[in-house]
Protein backbone atom coordinates (compact mmCIF):
# COMPACT_ATOMS: atom_id res chain seq x y z
CA UNK A 1 0.00 0.00 0.00
CA UNK A 2 2.84 2.41 0.83
CA UNK A 3 4.43 2.04 -2.61
CA UNK A 4 1.34 3.49 -4.33
CA UNK A 5 1.28 6.67 -2.20
CA UNK A 6 3.71 8.67 -4.41
CA UNK A 7 1.31 8.14 -7.33
CA UNK A 8 -1.60 9.22 -5.17
CA UNK A 9 0.42 12.28 -4.10
CA UNK A 10 0.95 13.21 -7.74
CA UNK A 11 -2.78 12.90 -8.40
CA UNK A 12 -3.61 15.12 -5.41
CA UNK A 13 -1.07 17.71 -6.61
CA UNK A 14 -2.52 17.64 -10.10
CA UNK A 15 -6.03 18.07 -8.72
CA UNK A 16 -4.87 21.01 -6.61
CA UNK A 17 -3.36 22.66 -9.68
CA UNK A 18 -6.54 22.05 -11.65
CA UNK A 19 -8.82 23.42 -8.91
CA UNK A 20 -6.61 26.48 -8.34
CA UNK A 21 -6.53 27.23 -12.06
CA UNK A 22 -10.28 26.83 -12.42
CA UNK A 23 -10.82 28.96 -9.33
CA UNK A 24 -8.64 31.69 -10.78
CA UNK A 25 -10.55 31.62 -14.06
CA UNK A 26 -13.86 31.64 -12.19
CA UNK A 27 -13.05 34.72 -10.12
CA UNK A 28 -11.76 36.51 -13.22
CA UNK A 29 -15.17 35.89 -14.78
CA UNK A 30 -16.92 37.09 -11.59
CA UNK A 31 -18.33 33.63 -10.74
CA UNK A 32 -17.85 33.96 -6.98
CA UNK A 33 -19.81 30.87 -5.94
CA UNK A 34 -17.94 28.66 -8.42
CA UNK A 35 -14.66 30.22 -7.26
CA UNK A 36 -15.41 29.32 -3.63
CA UNK A 37 -16.17 25.72 -4.61
CA UNK A 38 -12.92 25.40 -6.55
CA UNK A 39 -10.89 26.98 -3.73
CA UNK A 40 -12.44 24.65 -1.17
CA UNK A 41 -11.72 21.71 -3.48
CA UNK A 42 -8.10 22.84 -3.84
CA UNK A 43 -7.79 23.09 -0.06
CA UNK A 44 -9.20 19.58 0.41
CA UNK A 45 -6.96 18.03 -2.25
CA UNK A 46 -3.91 19.82 -0.80
CA UNK A 47 -4.79 18.59 2.68
CA UNK A 48 -5.18 15.04 1.41
CA UNK A 49 -1.82 15.37 -0.35
CA UNK A 50 -0.17 16.50 2.90
CA UNK A 51 -1.66 13.62 4.86
CA UNK A 52 -0.65 11.10 2.21
CA UNK A 53 2.84 12.63 1.97
CA UNK A 54 3.38 12.45 5.73
CA UNK A 55 2.08 8.88 5.93
CA UNK A 56 4.38 7.80 3.11
CA UNK A 57 7.50 9.40 4.56
CA UNK A 58 6.72 8.21 8.06
CA UNK A 59 6.50 4.61 6.83
CA UNK A 60 9.08 4.66 4.04
CA UNK A 61 11.99 5.61 6.25
CA UNK A 62 15.04 7.59 5.21
CA UNK A 63 16.46 7.08 1.76
CA UNK A 64 19.80 8.22 0.37
CA UNK A 65 17.97 10.28 -2.26
CA UNK A 66 16.48 12.46 0.47
CA UNK A 67 19.95 13.05 1.92
CA UNK A 68 21.28 14.07 -1.50
CA UNK A 69 18.27 16.30 -2.09
CA UNK A 70 18.80 17.99 1.28
CA UNK A 71 22.50 18.51 0.52
CA UNK A 72 21.59 19.97 -2.87
CA UNK A 73 19.07 22.41 -1.38
CA UNK A 74 21.37 23.50 1.46
CA UNK A 75 24.25 24.11 -0.95
CA UNK A 76 22.10 26.56 -2.92
CA UNK A 77 21.38 28.94 -0.05
CA UNK A 78 24.75 30.75 -0.25
CA UNK A 79 24.46 30.86 -4.05
CA UNK A 80 21.01 32.38 -3.79
CA UNK A 81 22.19 34.97 -1.27
CA UNK A 82 24.86 36.13 -3.71
CA UNK A 83 22.60 36.26 -6.77
CA UNK A 84 21.34 39.58 -8.09
CA UNK A 85 17.80 39.05 -6.78
CA UNK A 86 19.08 37.85 -3.42
CA UNK A 87 21.36 40.87 -3.03
CA UNK A 88 18.56 43.25 -3.98
CA UNK A 89 16.37 41.65 -1.37
CA UNK A 90 19.12 41.89 1.26
CA UNK A 91 19.85 45.53 0.33
CA UNK A 92 16.19 46.47 0.55
CA UNK A 93 15.93 44.83 3.96
CA UNK A 94 19.00 46.61 5.34
CA UNK A 95 17.77 49.94 3.94
CA UNK A 96 14.98 49.92 6.51
CA UNK A 97 17.45 49.60 9.38
CA UNK A 98 19.13 52.96 8.66
MOLINHU-V182444 format. One record per residue. SS is DSSP state (A for helix, B for strand, O for the rest). PSI is psi as a letter, one per 20 degrees, with the letter a starting at -180 (999 if undefined). D_CENTER is the distance of its C-alpha to the mean C-alpha in whole Angstrom. Layout:
# MOLINHU-V182444
ss=SS psi=PSI d_center=D_CENTER
ss=SS psi=PSI d_center=D_CENTER
This chain:
# MOLINHU-V182444
ss=O psi=h d_center=24
ss=A psi=h d_center=21
ss=A psi=h d_center=21
ss=A psi=i d_center=20
ss=A psi=h d_center=17
ss=A psi=h d_center=15
ss=A psi=g d_center=16
ss=A psi=h d_center=16
ss=A psi=g d_center=12
ss=A psi=h d_center=12
ss=A psi=g d_center=14
ss=A psi=h d_center=12
ss=A psi=g d_center=9
ss=A psi=g d_center=12
ss=A psi=g d_center=13
ss=A psi=g d_center=10
ss=A psi=g d_center=10
ss=A psi=g d_center=14
ss=A psi=g d_center=14
ss=A psi=g d_center=13
ss=A psi=g d_center=15
ss=A psi=h d_center=18
ss=A psi=h d_center=17
ss=A psi=g d_center=17
ss=A psi=h d_center=20
ss=A psi=g d_center=22
ss=A psi=h d_center=22
ss=A psi=h d_center=23
ss=O psi=j d_center=26
ss=O psi=k d_center=27
ss=O psi=n d_center=26
ss=A psi=g d_center=25
ss=A psi=g d_center=25
ss=A psi=h d_center=24
ss=A psi=g d_center=21
ss=A psi=g d_center=21
ss=A psi=g d_center=21
ss=A psi=h d_center=18
ss=A psi=h d_center=16
ss=A psi=g d_center=17
ss=A psi=g d_center=16
ss=A psi=g d_center=12
ss=A psi=g d_center=12
ss=A psi=g d_center=14
ss=A psi=h d_center=13
ss=A psi=h d_center=9
ss=A psi=g d_center=12
ss=A psi=h d_center=13
ss=A psi=g d_center=10
ss=A psi=g d_center=10
ss=A psi=g d_center=14
ss=A psi=g d_center=14
ss=A psi=g d_center=12
ss=A psi=g d_center=14
ss=A psi=g d_center=17
ss=A psi=g d_center=17
ss=A psi=h d_center=16
ss=A psi=g d_center=19
ss=A psi=h d_center=21
ss=A psi=h d_center=21
ss=O psi=a d_center=21
ss=O psi=p d_center=21
ss=O psi=q d_center=21
ss=A psi=h d_center=22
ss=A psi=g d_center=19
ss=A psi=h d_center=17
ss=A psi=g d_center=19
ss=A psi=g d_center=20
ss=A psi=g d_center=16
ss=A psi=g d_center=16
ss=A psi=g d_center=19
ss=A psi=g d_center=18
ss=A psi=g d_center=15
ss=A psi=h d_center=18
ss=A psi=i d_center=20
ss=A psi=i d_center=18
ss=A psi=g d_center=18
ss=A psi=h d_center=22
ss=A psi=g d_center=22
ss=A psi=h d_center=19
ss=A psi=h d_center=21
ss=A psi=i d_center=24
ss=O psi=r d_center=23
ss=A psi=g d_center=24
ss=A psi=g d_center=21
ss=A psi=g d_center=21
ss=A psi=h d_center=24
ss=A psi=h d_center=24
ss=A psi=g d_center=22
ss=A psi=g d_center=24
ss=A psi=g d_center=27
ss=A psi=h d_center=26
ss=A psi=g d_center=25
ss=A psi=h d_center=29
ss=A psi=h d_center=30
ss=O psi=h d_center=30
ss=O psi=i d_center=32
ss=O psi=999 d_center=35
